Amino acid sequence: MPKQKGSLEELDRQISVTLRACGLAILLLALPVAVWPQDGLLRGILLGLAAGTYNMYTLGNRVRQIAVLTGDAAKGAMKRGLAMRLGLIVAVLYFAWQSGLFNLYGVGAGLLVPSLIATVSGIVLALRQVSQDG
């Protein structure tokens, strides 16, 4: 029977891979933004990607905290974490809309990139684990 790893360890690995990939994407996107600073779409994607990456980081921290809680304390922590992350998304979108410096579609797309990276990395890590257990 294959050795089972803790789900928290798997989550930590996936979040680590996702954060590294998002950091690389931010660095690679910063170059075109530096070359074309007037492009609101690129600035929007960069802002959304940075906010989405921060959200992914706080999600990982919140899950680690919830893992040691039980019952109502865990439910309360989950609700507070969700409210915090949704509040950040609304605040970033509101800031982008009010400032006029960022394209809202770009911000929305950038906010979704960390989730897409996490999904793809999760699939790749799972397939790699299956092939090793094979």
A tleap script that builds the chain and sets N, CA, C and O, in Angstrom:
source leaprc.protein.ff14SB
mol = sequence {
  NMET PRO LYS GLN LYS GLY SER LEU GLU GLU
  LEU ASP ARG GLN ILE SER VAL THR LEU ARG
  ALA CYS GLY LEU ALA ILE LEU LEU LEU ALA
  LEU PRO VAL ALA VAL TRP PRO GLN ASP GLY
  LEU LEU ARG GLY ILE LEU LEU GLY LEU ALA
  ALA GLY THR TYR ASN MET TYR THR LEU GLY
  ASN ARG VAL ARG GLN ILE ALA VAL LEU THR
  GLY ASP ALA ALA LYS GLY ALA MET LYS ARG
  GLY LEU ALA MET ARG LEU GLY LEU ILE VAL
  ALA VAL LEU TYR PHE ALA TRP GLN SER GLY
  LEU PHE ASN LEU TYR GLY VAL GLY ALA GLY
  LEU LEU VAL PRO SER LEU ILE ALA THR VAL
  SER GLY ILE VAL LEU ALA LEU ARG GLN VAL
  SER GLN ASP CGLY
}
set mol.1.N position { 0.843 -1.177 0.000 }
set mol.1.CA position { 0.000 0.000 0.000 }
set mol.1.C position { 0.890 1.243 0.000 }
set mol.1.O position { 1.847 1.312 0.772 }
set mol.2.N position { 0.585 2.239 -0.867 }
set mol.2.CA position { 1.439 3.427 -0.931 }
set mol.2.C position { 1.363 4.249 0.348 }
set mol.2.O position { 0.331 4.315 1.016 }
set mol.3.N position { 2.475 4.863 0.657 }
set mol.3.CA position { 2.550 5.709 1.849 }
set mol.3.C position { 1.726 6.975 1.610 }
set mol.3.O position { 1.913 7.661 0.605 }
set mol.4.N position { 0.820 7.280 2.529 }
set mol.4.CA position { -0.030 8.461 2.417 }
set mol.4.C position { 0.655 9.643 3.088 }
set mol.4.O position { 1.168 9.523 4.201 }
set mol.5.N position { 0.660 10.752 2.429 }
set mol.5.CA position { 1.225 11.966 3.015 }
set mol.5.C position { 0.097 12.795 3.593 }
set mol.5.O position { -1.050 12.700 3.157 }
set mol.6.N position { 0.434 13.606 4.574 }
set mol.6.CA position { -0.569 14.465 5.187 }
set mol.6.C position { -1.117 15.462 4.183 }
set mol.6.O position { -0.379 15.994 3.354 }
set mol.7.N position { -2.408 15.708 4.262 }
set mol.7.CA position { -3.033 16.629 3.315 }
set mol.7.C position { -2.517 18.051 3.503 }
set mol.7.O position { -2.464 18.820 2.543 }
set mol.8.N position { -2.139 18.408 4.722 }
set mol.8.CA position { -1.598 19.744 4.957 }
set mol.8.C position { -0.232 19.892 4.288 }
set mol.8.O position { 0.104 20.961 3.780 }
set mol.9.N position { 0.544 18.825 4.292 }
set mol.9.CA position { 1.841 18.844 3.605 }
set mol.9.C position { 1.651 18.998 2.092 }
set mol.9.O position { 2.397 19.726 1.438 }
set mol.10.N position { 0.657 18.314 1.550 }
set mol.10.CA position { 0.358 18.427 0.119 }
set mol.10.C position { -0.099 19.845 -0.219 }
set mol.10.O position { 0.314 20.413 -1.231 }
set mol.11.N position { -0.952 20.409 0.632 }
set mol.11.CA position { -1.430 21.767 0.412 }
set mol.11.C position { -0.275 22.765 0.475 }
set mol.11.O position { -0.193 23.674 -0.351 }
set mol.12.N position { 0.609 22.598 1.447 }
set mol.12.CA position { 1.777 23.476 1.554 }
set mol.12.C position { 2.626 23.409 0.291 }
set mol.12.O position { 3.104 24.435 -0.194 }
set mol.13.N position { 2.813 22.207 -0.240 }
set mol.13.CA position { 3.605 22.060 -1.462 }
set mol.13.C position { 2.921 22.755 -2.640 }
set mol.13.O position { 3.569 23.457 -3.417 }
set mol.14.N position { 1.608 22.555 -2.764 }
set mol.14.CA position { 0.896 23.180 -3.876 }
set mol.14.C position { 0.908 24.700 -3.766 }
set mol.14.O position { 1.106 25.387 -4.768 }
set mol.15.N position { 0.701 25.232 -2.568 }
set mol.15.CA position { 0.722 26.688 -2.394 }
set mol.15.C position { 2.123 27.229 -2.652 }
set mol.15.O position { 2.275 28.303 -3.234 }
set mol.16.N position { 3.132 26.506 -2.230 }
set mol.16.CA position { 4.514 26.923 -2.475 }
set mol.16.C position { 4.807 27.005 -3.977 }
set mol.16.O position { 5.388 27.980 -4.454 }
set mol.17.N position { 4.402 25.977 -4.705 }
set mol.17.CA position { 4.609 25.976 -6.161 }
set mol.17.C position { 3.836 27.123 -6.798 }
set mol.17.O position { 4.352 27.814 -7.676 }
set mol.18.N position { 2.602 27.324 -6.356 }
set mol.18.CA position { 1.769 28.387 -6.918 }
set mol.18.C position { 2.363 29.765 -6.636 }
set mol.18.O position { 2.397 30.615 -7.526 }
set mol.19.N position { 2.825 29.993 -5.421 }
set mol.19.CA position { 3.396 31.300 -5.083 }
set mol.19.C position { 4.674 31.570 -5.869 }
set mol.19.O position { 4.912 32.698 -6.300 }
set mol.20.N position { 5.503 30.533 -6.058 }
set mol.20.CA position { 6.713 30.726 -6.861 }
set mol.20.C position { 6.363 31.054 -8.311 }
set mol.20.O position { 6.972 31.937 -8.915 }
set mol.21.N position { 5.385 30.346 -8.865 }
set mol.21.CA position { 4.973 30.603 -10.245 }
set mol.21.C position { 4.370 32.000 -10.382 }
set mol.21.O position { 4.623 32.692 -11.368 }
set mol.22.N position { 3.576 32.414 -9.401 }
set mol.22.CA position { 2.986 33.756 -9.443 }
set mol.22.C position { 4.057 34.833 -9.306 }
set mol.22.O position { 3.996 35.862 -9.979 }
set mol.23.N position { 5.036 34.598 -8.437 }
set mol.23.CA position { 6.141 35.548 -8.306 }
set mol.23.C position { 6.910 35.700 -9.605 }
set mol.23.O position { 7.272 36.809 -9.997 }
set mol.24.N position { 7.156 34.585 -10.268 }
set mol.24.CA position { 7.835 34.632 -11.565 }
set mol.24.C position { 6.986 35.381 -12.592 }
set mol.24.O position { 7.509 36.180 -13.370 }
set mol.25.N position { 5.674 35.122 -12.593 }
set mol.25.CA position { 4.784 35.821 -13.519 }
set mol.25.C position { 4.776 37.329 -13.253 }
set mol.25.O position { 4.750 38.126 -14.190 }
set mol.26.N position { 4.799 37.714 -11.983 }
set mol.26.CA position { 4.833 39.143 -11.639 }
set mol.26.C position { 6.118 39.773 -12.158 }
set mol.26.O position { 6.094 40.854 -12.747 }
set mol.27.N position { 7.236 39.097 -11.939 }
set mol.27.CA position { 8.513 39.633 -12.429 }
set mol.27.C position { 8.533 39.736 -13.954 }
set mol.27.O position { 8.995 40.736 -14.504 }
set mol.28.N position { 8.033 38.705 -14.635 }
set mol.28.CA position { 8.024 38.737 -16.102 }
set mol.28.C position { 7.058 39.789 -16.637 }
set mol.28.O position { 7.311 40.379 -17.687 }
set mol.29.N position { 5.962 40.029 -15.932 }
set mol.29.CA position { 4.996 41.036 -16.368 }
set mol.29.C position { 5.470 42.451 -16.051 }
set mol.29.O position { 5.056 43.405 -16.710 }
set mol.30.N position { 6.324 42.592 -15.060 }
set mol.30.CA position { 6.831 43.918 -14.706 }
set mol.30.C position { 7.687 44.502 -15.836 }
set mol.30.O position { 7.751 45.720 -16.001 }
set mol.31.N position { 8.332 43.647 -16.601 }
set mol.31.CA position { 9.155 44.144 -17.721 }
set mol.31.C position { 8.321 44.846 -18.784 }
set mol.31.O position { 8.645 45.981 -19.135 }
set mol.32.N position { 7.254 44.230 -19.322 }
set mol.32.CA position { 6.442 44.964 -20.294 }
set mol.32.C position { 5.767 46.200 -19.706 }
set mol.32.O position { 5.571 47.191 -20.409 }
set mol.33.N position { 5.411 46.150 -18.426 }
set mol.33.CA position { 4.805 47.332 -17.799 }
set mol.33.C position { 5.830 48.464 -17.740 }
set mol.33.O position { 5.475 49.631 -17.902 }
set mol.34.N position { 7.098 48.124 -17.509 }
set mol.34.CA position { 8.147 49.151 -17.485 }
set mol.34.C position { 8.379 49.728 -18.880 }
set mol.34.O position { 8.681 50.912 -19.028 }
set mol.35.N position { 8.234 48.881 -19.898 }
set mol.35.CA position { 8.446 49.349 -21.275 }
set mol.35.C position { 7.249 50.163 -21.759 }
set mol.35.O position { 7.425 51.196 -22.405 }
set mol.36.N position { 6.037 49.708 -21.453 }
set mol.36.CA position { 4.815 50.401 -21.871 }
set mol.36.C position { 4.000 50.801 -20.650 }
set mol.36.O position { 2.963 50.194 -20.381 }
set mol.37.N position { 4.446 51.810 -19.903 }
set mol.37.CA position { 3.733 52.184 -18.674 }
set mol.37.C position { 2.342 52.772 -18.927 }
set mol.37.O position { 1.532 52.832 -18.002 }
set mol.38.N position { 2.052 53.196 -20.127 }
set mol.38.CA position { 0.747 53.779 -20.435 }
set mol.38.C position { -0.321 52.724 -20.689 }
set mol.38.O position { -1.500 53.064 -20.790 }
set mol.39.N position { 0.055 51.460 -20.794 }
set mol.39.CA position { -0.893 50.387 -21.097 }
set mol.39.C position { -1.660 49.980 -19.838 }
set mol.39.O position { -1.122 49.294 -18.969 }
set mol.40.N position { -2.910 50.406 -19.751 }
set mol.40.CA position { -3.741 50.121 -18.584 }
set mol.40.C position { -4.063 48.644 -18.419 }
set mol.40.O position { -4.255 48.173 -17.298 }
set mol.41.N position { -4.124 47.902 -19.532 }
set mol.41.CA position { -4.412 46.477 -19.442 }
set mol.41.C position { -3.272 45.729 -18.753 }
set mol.41.O position { -3.511 44.895 -17.879 }
set mol.42.N position { -2.048 46.025 -19.143 }
set mol.42.CA position { -0.897 45.383 -18.496 }
set mol.42.C position { -0.801 45.757 -17.021 }
set mol.42.O position { -0.532 44.912 -16.168 }
set mol.43.N position { -1.028 47.045 -16.736 }
set mol.43.CA position { -1.013 47.473 -15.331 }
set mol.43.C position { -2.112 46.779 -14.539 }
set mol.43.O position { -1.909 46.397 -13.386 }
set mol.44.N position { -3.275 46.618 -15.160 }
set mol.44.CA position { -4.391 45.946 -14.500 }
set mol.44.C position { -4.089 44.486 -14.210 }
set mol.44.O position { -4.377 43.992 -13.121 }
set mol.45.N position { -3.506 43.795 -15.187 }
set mol.45.CA position { -3.150 42.392 -14.971 }
set mol.45.C position { -2.120 42.283 -13.852 }
set mol.45.O position { -2.209 41.391 -13.009 }
set mol.46.N position { -1.153 43.179 -13.841 }
set mol.46.CA position { -0.130 43.157 -12.797 }
set mol.46.C position { -0.745 43.410 -11.414 }
set mol.46.O position { -0.406 42.719 -10.453 }
set mol.47.N position { -1.638 44.386 -11.309 }
set mol.47.CA position { -2.306 44.661 -10.036 }
set mol.47.C position { -3.142 43.463 -9.597 }
set mol.47.O position { -3.083 43.059 -8.436 }
set mol.48.N position { -3.913 42.895 -10.509 }
set mol.48.CA position { -4.744 41.746 -10.177 }
set mol.48.C position { -3.911 40.536 -9.786 }
set mol.48.O position { -4.255 39.811 -8.853 }
set mol.49.N position { -2.818 40.322 -10.500 }
set mol.49.CA position { -1.938 39.193 -10.186 }
set mol.49.C position { -1.304 39.360 -8.807 }
set mol.49.O position { -1.201 38.396 -8.048 }
set mol.50.N position { -0.883 40.571 -8.485 }
set mol.50.CA position { -0.299 40.816 -7.160 }
set mol.50.C position { -1.346 40.606 -6.061 }
set mol.50.O position { -1.048 39.982 -5.042 }
set mol.51.N position { -2.551 41.110 -6.251 }
set mol.51.CA position { -3.605 40.936 -5.249 }
set mol.51.C position { -4.010 39.461 -5.136 }
set mol.51.O position { -4.230 38.963 -4.033 }
set mol.52.N position { -4.108 38.771 -6.264 }
set mol.52.CA position { -4.453 37.354 -6.237 }
set mol.52.C position { -3.377 36.511 -5.568 }
set mol.52.O position { -3.682 35.542 -4.874 }
set mol.53.N position { -2.125 36.881 -5.776 }
set mol.53.CA position { -1.022 36.169 -5.129 }
set mol.53.C position { -1.066 36.387 -3.619 }
set mol.53.O position { -0.858 35.450 -2.849 }
set mol.54.N position { -1.333 37.601 -3.201 }
set mol.54.CA position { -1.463 37.878 -1.767 }
set mol.54.C position { -2.639 37.088 -1.185 }
set mol.54.O position { -2.544 36.550 -0.082 }
set mol.55.N position { -3.734 37.022 -1.921 }
set mol.55.CA position { -4.879 36.239 -1.474 }
set mol.55.C position { -4.520 34.763 -1.318 }
set mol.55.O position { -4.947 34.117 -0.360 }
set mol.56.N position { -3.741 34.232 -2.253 }
set mol.56.CA position { -3.325 32.827 -2.172 }
set mol.56.C position { -2.439 32.610 -0.938 }
set mol.56.O position { -2.562 31.596 -0.252 }
set mol.57.N position { -1.561 33.553 -0.666 }
set mol.57.CA position { -0.693 33.467 0.509 }
set mol.57.C position { -1.518 33.465 1.795 }
set mol.57.O position { -1.289 32.645 2.684 }
set mol.58.N position { -2.481 34.389 1.889 }
set mol.58.CA position { -3.307 34.448 3.099 }
set mol.58.C position { -4.208 33.223 3.221 }
set mol.58.O position { -4.521 32.790 4.330 }
set mol.59.N position { -4.626 32.664 2.087 }
set mol.59.CA position { -5.425 31.440 2.127 }
set mol.59.C position { -4.616 30.302 2.739 }
set mol.59.O position { -5.125 29.553 3.573 }
set mol.60.N position { -3.370 30.172 2.330 }
set mol.60.CA position { -2.507 29.134 2.903 }
set mol.60.C position { -2.326 29.310 4.397 }
set mol.60.O position { -2.384 28.339 5.152 }
set mol.61.N position { -2.109 30.534 4.826 }
set mol.61.CA position { -1.963 30.793 6.268 }
set mol.61.C position { -3.243 30.473 7.028 }
set mol.61.O position { -3.199 29.902 8.118 }
set mol.62.N position { -4.378 30.841 6.452 }
set mol.62.CA position { -5.663 30.605 7.108 }
set mol.62.C position { -5.942 29.105 7.223 }
set mol.62.O position { -6.435 28.648 8.255 }
set mol.63.N position { -5.637 28.348 6.192 }
set mol.63.CA position { -5.872 26.901 6.233 }
set mol.63.C position { -4.993 26.252 7.295 }
set mol.63.O position { -5.444 25.352 8.004 }
set mol.64.N position { -3.736 26.700 7.414 }
set mol.64.CA position { -2.869 26.161 8.467 }
set mol.64.C position { -3.422 26.469 9.854 }
set mol.64.O position { -3.320 25.636 10.755 }
set mol.65.N position { -4.005 27.651 10.039 }
set mol.65.CA position { -4.596 28.006 11.324 }
set mol.65.C position { -5.839 27.171 11.603 }
set mol.65.O position { -6.041 26.705 12.725 }
set mol.66.N position { -6.669 26.984 10.584 }
set mol.66.CA position { -7.919 26.243 10.753 }
set mol.66.C position { -7.642 24.774 11.041 }
set mol.66.O position { -8.440 24.116 11.708 }
set mol.67.N position { -6.527 24.253 10.549 }
set mol.67.CA position { -6.212 22.827 10.721 }
set mol.67.C position { -6.105 22.432 12.193 }
set mol.67.O position { -6.351 21.277 12.542 }
set mol.68.N position { -5.748 23.362 13.042 }
set mol.68.CA position { -5.601 23.036 14.467 }
set mol.68.C position { -6.837 23.407 15.288 }
set mol.68.O position { -6.906 23.099 16.478 }
set mol.69.N position { -7.812 24.067 14.658 }
set mol.69.CA position { -9.025 24.465 15.361 }
set mol.69.C position { -10.103 23.392 15.207 }
set mol.69.O position { -10.021 22.533 14.329 }
set mol.70.N position { -11.106 23.456 16.068 }
set mol.70.CA position { -12.220 22.516 15.978 }
set mol.70.C position { -13.538 23.264 16.129 }
set mol.70.O position { -13.587 24.352 16.702 }
set mol.71.N position { -14.590 22.673 15.615 }
set mol.71.CA position { -15.950 23.154 15.818 }
set mol.71.C position { -16.206 24.579 15.391 }
set mol.71.O position { -15.862 24.990 14.283 }
set mol.72.N position { -16.821 25.329 16.298 }
set mol.72.CA position { -17.236 26.701 15.998 }
set mol.72.C position { -16.047 27.625 15.747 }
set mol.72.O position { -16.144 28.564 14.958 }
set mol.73.N position { -14.937 27.362 16.412 }
set mol.73.CA position { -13.752 28.198 16.183 }
set mol.73.C position { -13.271 28.061 14.751 }
set mol.73.O position { -12.879 29.052 14.136 }
set mol.74.N position { -13.294 26.847 14.206 }
set mol.74.CA position { -12.868 26.624 12.822 }
set mol.74.C position { -13.843 27.279 11.849 }
set mol.74.O position { -13.426 27.890 10.864 }
set mol.75.N position { -15.139 27.154 12.123 }
set mol.75.CA position { -16.143 27.778 11.246 }
set mol.75.C position { -15.991 29.297 11.239 }
set mol.75.O position { -16.068 29.929 10.186 }
set mol.76.N position { -15.779 29.875 12.408 }
set mol.76.CA position { -15.594 31.321 12.499 }
set mol.76.C position { -14.350 31.777 11.762 }
set mol.76.O position { -14.374 32.798 11.074 }
set mol.77.N position { -13.266 31.033 11.897 }
set mol.77.CA position { -12.028 31.386 11.202 }
set mol.77.C position { -12.204 31.283 9.696 }
set mol.77.O position { -11.671 32.105 8.951 }
set mol.78.N position { -12.953 30.274 9.239 }
set mol.78.CA position { -13.204 30.140 7.801 }
set mol.78.C position { -14.004 31.324 7.282 }
set mol.78.O position { -13.689 31.877 6.229 }
set mol.79.N position { -15.030 31.712 8.011 }
set mol.79.CA position { -15.870 32.832 7.581 }
set mol.79.C position { -15.080 34.142 7.554 }
set mol.79.O position { -15.216 34.936 6.624 }
set mol.80.N position { -14.255 34.360 8.580 }
set mol.80.CA position { -13.435 35.584 8.609 }
set mol.80.C position { -12.433 35.592 7.455 }
set mol.80.O position { -12.212 36.629 6.829 }
set mol.81.N position { -11.836 34.454 7.181 }
set mol.81.CA position { -10.871 34.368 6.084 }
set mol.81.C position { -11.520 34.631 4.740 }
set mol.81.O position { -10.956 35.331 3.899 }
set mol.82.N position { -12.719 34.064 4.531 }
set mol.82.CA position { -13.434 34.293 3.279 }
set mol.82.C position { -13.803 35.762 3.142 }
set mol.82.O position { -13.635 36.349 2.073 }
set mol.83.N position { -14.300 36.354 4.211 }
set mol.83.CA position { -14.675 37.770 4.168 }
set mol.83.C position { -13.464 38.643 3.875 }
set mol.83.O position { -13.562 39.611 3.121 }
set mol.84.N position { -12.318 38.305 4.472 }
set mol.84.CA position { -11.108 39.090 4.241 }
set mol.84.C position { -10.671 39.009 2.768 }
set mol.84.O position { -10.349 40.026 2.153 }
set mol.85.N position { -10.665 37.802 2.219 }
set mol.85.CA position { -10.220 37.645 0.828 }
set mol.85.C position { -11.193 38.286 -0.152 }
set mol.85.O position { -10.765 38.930 -1.109 }
set mol.86.N position { -12.489 38.121 0.069 }
set mol.86.CA position { -13.473 38.767 -0.805 }
set mol.86.C position { -13.405 40.285 -0.669 }
set mol.86.O position { -13.544 41.011 -1.654 }
set mol.87.N position { -13.190 40.757 0.553 }
set mol.87.CA position { -13.045 42.196 0.775 }
set mol.87.C position { -11.850 42.770 0.039 }
set mol.87.O position { -11.917 43.874 -0.500 }
set mol.88.N position { -10.752 42.019 0.015 }
set mol.88.CA position { -9.576 42.479 -0.721 }
set mol.88.C position { -9.870 42.570 -2.210 }
set mol.88.O position { -9.468 43.534 -2.862 }
set mol.89.N position { -10.564 41.581 -2.754 }
set mol.89.CA position { -10.907 41.604 -4.180 }
set mol.89.C position { -11.784 42.805 -4.503 }
set mol.89.O position { -11.543 43.510 -5.483 }
set mol.90.N position { -12.796 43.037 -3.685 }
set mol.90.CA position { -13.685 44.186 -3.908 }
set mol.90.C position { -12.901 45.491 -3.788 }
set mol.90.O position { -13.098 46.402 -4.592 }
set mol.91.N position { -12.025 45.594 -2.805 }
set mol.91.CA position { -11.240 46.816 -2.623 }
set mol.91.C position { -10.314 47.065 -3.813 }
set mol.91.O position { -10.180 48.202 -4.265 }
set mol.92.N position { -9.683 46.022 -4.315 }
set mol.92.CA position { -8.780 46.182 -5.466 }
set mol.92.C position { -9.570 46.602 -6.702 }
set mol.92.O position { -9.151 47.497 -7.435 }
set mol.93.N position { -10.711 45.957 -6.933 }
set mol.93.CA position { -11.532 46.339 -8.088 }
set mol.93.C position { -12.049 47.769 -7.951 }
set mol.93.O position { -12.075 48.512 -8.932 }
set mol.94.N position { -12.456 48.158 -6.756 }
set mol.94.CA position { -12.943 49.518 -6.522 }
set mol.94.C position { -11.822 50.536 -6.742 }
set mol.94.O position { -12.028 51.575 -7.369 }
set mol.95.N position { -10.635 50.223 -6.219 }
set mol.95.CA position { -9.490 51.115 -6.411 }
set mol.95.C position { -9.167 51.269 -7.899 }
set mol.95.O position { -8.928 52.379 -8.376 }
set mol.96.N position { -9.163 50.153 -8.628 }
set mol.96.CA position { -8.861 50.207 -10.065 }
set mol.96.C position { -9.911 51.024 -10.805 }
set mol.96.O position { -9.583 51.792 -11.709 }
set mol.97.N position { -11.160 50.861 -10.427 }
set mol.97.CA position { -12.240 51.593 -11.078 }
set mol.97.C position { -12.150 53.086 -10.780 }
set mol.97.O position { -12.298 53.907 -11.685 }
set mol.98.N position { -11.909 53.445 -9.528 }
set mol.98.CA position { -11.860 54.841 -9.129 }
set mol.98.C position { -10.627 55.566 -9.660 }
set mol.98.O position { -10.700 56.740 -10.023 }
set mol.99.N position { -9.504 54.870 -9.704 }
set mol.99.CA position { -8.279 55.540 -10.130 }
set mol.99.C position { -8.245 55.772 -11.626 }
set mol.99.O position { -7.664 56.754 -12.089 }
set mol.100.N position { -8.856 54.886 -12.385 }
set mol.100.CA position { -8.823 55.013 -13.838 }
set mol.100.C position { -7.471 54.664 -14.447 }
set mol.100.O position { -7.291 54.788 -15.659 }
set mol.101.N position { -6.523 54.233 -13.629 }
set mol.101.CA position { -5.191 53.879 -14.127 }
set mol.101.C position { -5.099 52.439 -14.609 }
set mol.101.O position { -4.152 52.070 -15.303 }
set mol.102.N position { -6.082 51.629 -14.240 }
set mol.102.CA position { -6.025 50.208 -14.519 }
set mol.102.C position { -7.253 49.779 -15.301 }
set mol.102.O position { -8.352 50.287 -15.076 }
set mol.103.N position { -7.065 48.852 -16.214 }
set mol.103.CA position { -8.168 48.267 -16.953 }
set mol.103.C position { -8.842 47.232 -16.053 }
set mol.103.O position { -8.178 46.326 -15.549 }
set mol.104.N position { -10.163 47.359 -15.844 }
set mol.104.CA position { -10.869 46.444 -14.939 }
set mol.104.C position { -10.841 45.003 -15.440 }
set mol.104.O position { -10.755 44.070 -14.641 }
set mol.105.N position { -10.913 44.818 -16.750 }
set mol.105.CA position { -10.832 43.455 -17.292 }
set mol.105.C position { -9.462 42.850 -16.996 }
set mol.105.O position { -9.355 41.661 -16.692 }
set mol.106.N position { -8.433 43.657 -17.085 }
set mol.106.CA position { -7.090 43.191 -16.765 }
set mol.106.C position { -6.953 42.823 -15.298 }
set mol.106.O position { -6.335 41.813 -14.960 }
set mol.107.N position { -7.535 43.646 -14.418 }
set mol.107.CA position { -7.488 43.346 -12.985 }
set mol.107.C position { -8.218 42.040 -12.707 }
set mol.107.O position { -7.726 41.196 -11.959 }
set mol.108.N position { -9.393 41.873 -13.308 }
set mol.108.CA position { -10.154 40.639 -13.114 }
set mol.108.C position { -9.390 39.419 -13.608 }
set mol.108.O position { -9.366 38.381 -12.946 }
set mol.109.N position { -8.766 39.551 -14.774 }
set mol.109.CA position { -7.975 38.437 -15.301 }
set mol.109.C position { -6.787 38.137 -14.397 }
set mol.109.O position { -6.479 36.974 -14.136 }
set mol.110.N position { -6.126 39.174 -13.924 }
set mol.110.CA position { -4.988 38.979 -13.035 }
set mol.110.C position { -5.385 38.319 -11.724 }
set mol.110.O position { -4.624 37.524 -11.172 }
set mol.111.N position { -6.581 38.646 -11.219 }
set mol.111.CA position { -7.058 38.017 -9.985 }
set mol.111.C position { -7.290 36.520 -10.167 }
set mol.111.O position { -7.175 35.754 -9.210 }
set mol.112.N position { -7.614 36.102 -11.384 }
set mol.112.CA position { -7.893 34.688 -11.642 }
set mol.112.C position { -6.638 33.862 -11.921 }
set mol.112.O position { -6.672 32.637 -11.808 }
set mol.113.N position { -5.544 34.507 -12.280 }
set mol.113.CA position { -4.325 33.781 -12.649 }
set mol.113.C position { -3.809 32.878 -11.526 }
set mol.113.O position { -3.474 31.729 -11.812 }
set mol.114.N position { -3.724 33.321 -10.270 }
set mol.114.CA position { -3.247 32.410 -9.217 }
set mol.114.C position { -4.124 31.165 -9.056 }
set mol.114.O position { -3.612 30.080 -8.782 }
set mol.115.N position { -5.434 31.317 -9.225 }
set mol.115.CA position { -6.319 30.151 -9.142 }
set mol.115.C position { -6.052 29.185 -10.292 }
set mol.115.O position { -6.054 27.968 -10.105 }
set mol.116.N position { -5.826 29.729 -11.464 }
set mol.116.CA position { -5.506 28.885 -12.615 }
set mol.116.C position { -4.172 28.167 -12.406 }
set mol.116.O position { -4.055 26.973 -12.681 }
set mol.117.N position { -3.189 28.884 -11.928 }
set mol.117.CA position { -1.876 28.272 -11.664 }
set mol.117.C position { -2.003 27.202 -10.588 }
set mol.117.O position { -1.392 26.140 -10.704 }
set mol.118.N position { -2.789 27.464 -9.540 }
set mol.118.CA position { -2.975 26.476 -8.470 }
set mol.118.C position { -3.662 25.222 -9.003 }
set mol.118.O position { -3.314 24.108 -8.611 }
set mol.119.N position { -4.626 25.397 -9.885 }
set mol.119.CA position { -5.323 24.245 -10.458 }
set mol.119.C position { -4.381 23.403 -11.296 }
set mol.119.O position { -4.329 22.182 -11.144 }
set mol.120.N position { -3.639 24.049 -12.177 }
set mol.120.CA position { -2.704 23.318 -13.043 }
set mol.120.C position { -1.602 22.660 -12.216 }
set mol.120.O position { -1.243 21.509 -12.465 }
set mol.121.N position { -1.069 23.379 -11.239 }
set mol.121.CA position { -0.006 22.786 -10.415 }
set mol.121.C position { -0.535 21.624 -9.593 }
set mol.121.O position { 0.178 20.642 -9.389 }
set mol.122.N position { -1.768 21.715 -9.117 }
set mol.122.CA position { -2.366 20.613 -8.373 }
set mol.122.C position { -2.519 19.372 -9.233 }
set mol.122.O position { -2.254 18.258 -8.781 }
set mol.123.N position { -2.945 19.563 -10.471 }
set mol.123.CA position { -3.079 18.429 -11.401 }
set mol.123.C position { -1.716 17.815 -11.688 }
set mol.123.O position { -1.565 16.594 -11.670 }
set mol.124.N position { -0.721 18.664 -11.955 }
set mol.124.CA position { 0.625 18.165 -12.251 }
set mol.124.C position { 1.212 17.425 -11.053 }
set mol.124.O position { 1.786 16.348 -11.216 }
set mol.125.N position { 1.075 17.984 -9.855 }
set mol.125.CA position { 1.594 17.320 -8.659 }
set mol.125.C position { 0.887 15.991 -8.408 }
set mol.125.O position { 1.526 15.021 -7.998 }
set mol.126.N position { -0.418 15.934 -8.647 }
set mol.126.CA position { -1.163 14.688 -8.449 }
set mol.126.C position { -0.737 13.636 -9.472 }
set mol.126.O position { -0.563 12.467 -9.126 }
set mol.127.N position { -0.571 14.046 -10.727 }
set mol.127.CA position { -0.136 13.092 -11.746 }
set mol.127.C position { 1.284 12.595 -11.470 }
set mol.127.O position { 1.597 11.426 -11.695 }
set mol.128.N position { 2.117 13.474 -10.991 }
set mol.128.CA position { 3.485 13.083 -10.644 }
set mol.128.C position { 3.485 12.086 -9.487 }
set mol.128.O position { 4.255 11.127 -9.493 }
set mol.129.N position { 2.626 12.311 -8.502 }
set mol.129.CA position { 2.521 11.413 -7.351 }
set mol.129.C position { 2.002 10.046 -7.784 }
set mol.129.O position { 2.489 9.021 -7.306 }
set mol.130.N position { 1.019 10.020 -8.685 }
set mol.130.CA position { 0.473 8.758 -9.169 }
set mol.130.C position { 1.527 7.971 -9.940 }
set mol.130.O position { 1.629 6.753 -9.800 }
set mol.131.N position { 2.311 8.679 -10.757 }
set mol.131.CA position { 3.339 7.982 -11.537 }
set mol.131.C position { 4.448 7.443 -10.630 }
set mol.131.O position { 5.038 6.407 -10.937 }
set mol.132.N position { 4.740 8.123 -9.525 }
set mol.132.CA position { 5.767 7.635 -8.591 }
set mol.132.C position { 5.257 6.437 -7.801 }
set mol.132.O position { 6.017 5.511 -7.521 }
set mol.133.N position { 3.962 6.449 -7.435 }
set mol.133.CA position { 3.379 5.346 -6.676 }
set mol.133.C position { 3.142 4.123 -7.555 }
set mol.133.O position { 3.076 2.987 -7.084 }
set mol.134.N position { 3.018 4.400 -8.848 }
set mol.134.CA position { 2.739 3.535 -9.889 }
set mol.134.C position { 2.696 2.158 -9.996 }
set mol.134.O position { 2.412 1.631 -11.072 }
savepdb mol mol.pdb
quit
